[in-house]
């Protein structure tokens, strides 16, 4: 039986990446550099196709599988060999005022 070894490469950060890493350390849990959004779908939605599309997007874009790691107090950049992302789906159509409910969640 043959076994495979996955080699994880680590890269030093650029000065701009170090700034981002430092700010995230100062404000853990705060999405300082995240941009949110939503899509309103009218009609039927094939969630399996959306999930497959997201997996393909992640596999084809290194920036979506990049991670900062701390190695003895120094930040490094690494890439997940495989990122398995579960797309969250929320159906607000059963709420009395779906748009208002969504915006309340967005503010948290």
C-alpha positions in Angstrom: 0.0 0.0 0.0 1.3 3.4 -1.0 0.8 6.4 1.2 1.1 10.0 0.1 2.5 12.9 2.1 1.0 16.3 1.7 3.7 19.0 1.9 2.5 22.3 3.3 4.5 25.3 2.2 4.7 28.4 4.3 5.6 31.9 2.9 6.7 35.0 4.7 4.2 37.9 4.6 4.6 41.1 2.7 4.5 44.3 4.8 0.9 44.9 3.7 -0.1 41.3 4.7 1.7 41.8 8.1 -0.4 45.0 8.7 -3.6 43.0 8.1 -2.4 40.1 10.3 -1.5 42.6 13.1 -4.9 44.3 13.0 -6.7 41.0 13.1 -4.6 40.1 16.2 -5.6 43.4 17.8 -9.3 43.0 17.0 -10.0 39.2 17.0 -13.5 38.3 15.9 -14.1 41.6 14.1 -14.5 41.3 10.3 -12.4 44.4 9.5 -11.5 43.3 6.0 -14.7 41.3 5.2 -17.3 42.6 2.8 -20.7 41.0 3.1 -23.7 40.8 0.8 -26.7 38.9 -0.1 -28.7 37.6 -3.1 -32.4 37.6 -3.3 -33.6 34.7 -5.3 -37.1 34.5 -6.7 -38.3 31.1 -7.7 -36.7 27.7 -7.1 -33.0 27.5 -6.1 -30.8 24.4 -6.8 -28.6 24.5 -3.7 -26.5 21.6 -4.9 -25.4 23.5 -8.0 -24.6 26.6 -5.9 -22.5 24.5 -3.5 -20.6 22.8 -6.4 -20.0 26.3 -7.9 -18.6 27.6 -4.7 -16.2 24.6 -4.4 -15.0 25.1 -7.9 -14.5 28.8 -7.2 -12.4 28.1 -4.1 -10.3 25.5 -5.9 -9.5 27.9 -8.8 -8.7 30.9 -6.6 -5.7 30.6 -4.2 -6.8 33.7 -2.2 -9.9 31.8 -1.0 -7.8 29.0 0.5 -5.0 31.2 2.0 -4.5 31.2 5.7 -2.3 33.1 8.1 -0.4 31.0 10.6 1.6 32.0 13.6 5.0 30.4 13.8 6.8 31.4 17.0 5.3 34.9 16.9 5.9 35.4 13.2 3.1 35.3 10.7 3.3 33.2 7.6 1.0 32.5 4.7 -0.1 29.0 3.8 -2.7 27.5 1.6 -5.1 24.7 2.5 -4.5 21.7 0.3 -8.3 21.3 0.0 -10.9 23.6 1.3 -14.3 22.0 1.9 -16.7 24.9 2.4 -20.3 24.4 3.3 -22.4 27.1 1.8 -24.9 28.4 4.3 -28.4 28.9 3.0 -31.0 30.9 4.9 -34.7 31.0 3.9 -36.2 34.2 5.2 -39.4 33.9 3.2 -41.3 32.5 6.2 -40.5 35.7 8.2 -43.1 38.4 8.5 -40.7 41.0 7.0 -37.8 39.1 5.3 -35.8 42.1 4.3 -36.0 43.7 7.7 -35.0 40.4 9.3 -32.0 40.0 7.0 -30.7 43.6 7.7 -31.0 43.0 11.5 -28.8 39.9 11.1 -26.4 41.8 8.9 -25.9 44.5 11.6 -24.7 41.9 14.3 
